[in-house]
């Protein structure tokens, strides 16, 4: 759950509420209007330049190194990664928190499920 805490110097402070806290985000009004949010991740996986099925293989390996509730950020260039990672996260009991495209780089944030 995203919850407003306060506003200081034009910055609105939000808190994310999960079963396991992942941190605090600061989002400007401009970002909020554009739908942009900066995500905090516990680990970053660089899967740029890898073709299917390697982004999934590397994601699974990186996810195994995280604790339940932690967030993995993945950067990929394989256009199939969007469908692949979405389906993989759902089938594995994980949560795809957000995905975006930034200069032809697909970025994903996946929260590790409780039982994995």
PEMO-V513219 format. One record per residue. PSI is psi in radians with two decimals (999 if undefined). D_LAST is the distance of its C-alpha to the last C-alpha in whole Angstrom. Layout:
psi=PSI d_last=D_LAST
psi=PSI d_last=D_LAST
This chain:
psi=2.29 d_last=22
psi=2.20 d_last=25
psi=2.31 d_last=28
psi=2.29 d_last=31
psi=-0.99 d_last=32
psi=3.07 d_last=35
psi=2.21 d_last=37
psi=2.22 d_last=39
psi=0.74 d_last=41
psi=-0.01 d_last=40
psi=2.26 d_last=36
psi=2.21 d_last=34
psi=2.23 d_last=32
psi=2.65 d_last=28
psi=2.38 d_last=26
psi=2.32 d_last=22
psi=1.98 d_last=21
psi=3.10 d_last=17
psi=-0.59 d_last=15
psi=2.08 d_last=15
psi=2.39 d_last=18
psi=-0.07 d_last=18
psi=-3.02 d_last=21
psi=2.46 d_last=25
psi=2.51 d_last=26
psi=2.18 d_last=30
psi=2.28 d_last=31
psi=2.80 d_last=35
psi=-0.66 d_last=36
psi=-0.78 d_last=37
psi=-0.73 d_last=33
psi=-0.70 d_last=33
psi=-0.58 d_last=35
psi=-0.15 d_last=34
psi=0.24 d_last=31
psi=2.42 d_last=29
psi=2.35 d_last=27
psi=2.25 d_last=26
psi=2.47 d_last=22
psi=2.37 d_last=20
psi=2.63 d_last=18
psi=-0.41 d_last=16
psi=2.54 d_last=16
psi=2.25 d_last=19
psi=2.11 d_last=18
psi=1.81 d_last=22
psi=0.38 d_last=22
psi=2.42 d_last=25
psi=-0.12 d_last=27
psi=2.43 d_last=25
psi=2.80 d_last=25
psi=2.34 d_last=23
psi=0.21 d_last=21
psi=-0.64 d_last=20
psi=-0.65 d_last=19
psi=-0.75 d_last=16
psi=-0.81 d_last=16
psi=-0.63 d_last=16
psi=-0.79 d_last=13
psi=-0.78 d_last=11
psi=-0.79 d_last=12
psi=-0.67 d_last=12
psi=-0.59 d_last=9
psi=-0.37 d_last=8
psi=-0.11 d_last=10
psi=2.77 d_last=9
psi=2.75 d_last=8
psi=2.37 d_last=7
psi=-0.27 d_last=10
psi=2.80 d_last=11
psi=2.31 d_last=13
psi=2.22 d_last=14
psi=2.27 d_last=17
psi=2.31 d_last=18
psi=2.19 d_last=22
psi=2.77 d_last=23
psi=-0.20 d_last=26
psi=2.06 d_last=26
psi=-0.45 d_last=27
psi=-0.15 d_last=24
psi=-0.56 d_last=21
psi=-0.93 d_last=22
psi=-0.72 d_last=21
psi=-0.86 d_last=19
psi=-0.61 d_last=16
psi=-0.85 d_last=17
psi=-0.72 d_last=16
psi=-0.79 d_last=13
psi=-0.81 d_last=11
psi=-0.79 d_last=13
psi=-0.42 d_last=12
psi=0.04 d_last=8
psi=0.28 d_last=8
psi=2.97 d_last=8
psi=2.09 d_last=12
psi=1.84 d_last=15
psi=-0.73 d_last=17
psi=2.64 d_last=20
psi=2.60 d_last=22
psi=2.89 d_last=25
psi=2.25 d_last=28
psi=1.85 d_last=30
psi=0.90 d_last=32
psi=0.16 d_last=31
psi=2.16 d_last=27
psi=2.24 d_last=25
psi=2.35 d_last=22
psi=2.56 d_last=19
psi=2.05 d_last=17
psi=2.22 d_last=13
psi=2.26 d_last=11
psi=2.38 d_last=7
psi=2.94 d_last=6
psi=-0.50 d_last=6
psi=0.32 d_last=4
psi=999 d_last=0
